[in-house]
Amino acid sequence: MIDPPTGKPDSPERKVELEQTVDYAVQLLLEEAHTLGWQRVEFLTAVMDAANNQLSAIEEERELEEASPLTSS
């Protein structure tokens, strides 16, 4: 369902490619969820909430890594 990137990091082409990939993946999920009885708005709201939760977890991990002292072997 998701292909690997072909563009170099930080390139405009890669950003467009990622946006198209995510849009397609969300469309597929949305269609399946709607077919199974979920309302489109409630499903998309749940997707946004899940994405926000993932971003929060990443931010917390970064903060913990920055606060942890480096250990040497």
N, C-alpha and C positions, 0 to 999 in steps of 0.2 A: 504494500500500500504506500510506503514511503521510500522514495529513491534517495540514494546518497547525493550530496551536493556536487555540482560540477564546477562551480565558480570558486574563486579564491576568497578567503575570509575578508570581510569588510568591503567587498566589491558590490556595486549596485546590482549586478546581474544575480549575485548570490541572494541578495535581499529579495528580489523579485521572485526568484526560484523558490525560496522558502515560503513566501507569502502564497504563491500558487499551490505549493504542496500542502500547507496547512489548510487553506481554503478547501481544497479537494477532500482532505481527510475529514474535516468538520462536516462537509456536505454529506459524505457517506455515512458518518455517524448520525447525523441529524435525520437523514432519510430512514435509516434503520430504526432509530428511536421512535420517530413519528409513526412508522408502520406498526410498531409494537404498542402504540397507545399513548406515548408521551406527547405533550404539547410542545410545539417547536420553541416557544418562548421559555418555557420552564426548563427544557433541555439545554438551550443555549445559555441560560442563566447559570445552570449547574456547571457547564463547561467553563464559563468565566470564573466562577467561584473556585473550581478545581485548579485552574491556571493561577489564580491569585494565591491559593494555598501553596502551590508548588514554588512560586516566586518567593513567598515568605519563608519557606523552608530553606531555599537556597541562600537567602539573605542571612538567616540565622546561622547557617553553616559557615558562611564567610566571616561573620562576626566572631564565632567561636574560634575559627582558625586564626584570626588576627589577634585574639586575646590570649591564645595558647602560647606559652613560651616554647621556643625551638629547643629541641633536645638533640644533643650530639651523641654519636656512638663512639 
